């Protein structure tokens, strides 16, 4: 199955937040990468990352570390 990449607008719709808020939260929304000045989200990484954030304890969720995704790009 091919990887699907989401736009900022699609992520805003999924999370029920504004596009402006997505841009403000790029550093903590999982699956994000920048390619040639355009912003994309790996759909699978986004969903897995959100599920992980939702199931972490409150103590550890405040310490989100940037890591590389399966494409070798920073999340």
C-alpha positions, -999 to 999 in steps of 0.1 A, spaced: 0 0 0 13 34 -9 20 60 17 -5 88 18 7 123 26 -18 148 40 -19 186 36 -21 210 65 -57 216 56 -65 178 58 -47 176 92 -66 206 105 -99 188 95 -88 155 111 -78 172 144 -108 197 142 -85 227 147 -77 257 125 -50 257 98 -33 284 118 -31 261 148 -16 233 128 12 257 117 17 267 154 19 231 165 41 216 137 68 207 162 44 185 182 21 170 156 35 136 146 45 127 110 53 162 99 80 170 73 89 199 51 98 194 15 108 223 -6 90 248 16 58 227 15 44 210 46 32 174 46 22 148 71 27 111 67 -8 98 74 3 65 90 29 83 112 3 109 122 -23 84 133 2 62 151 18 92 168 -16 106 179 -26 72 193 7 71 212 2 106 225 -33 97 236 -22 66 255 9 80 272 8 91 308 5 128 313 39 129 329 57 116 298 36 133 271 50 167 280 85 155 270 81 149 232 114 144 215 118 151 178 128 119 160 133 109 125 104 92 107 106 62 85 117 85 56 147 98 75 131 132 80 126 151 113 92 147 129 
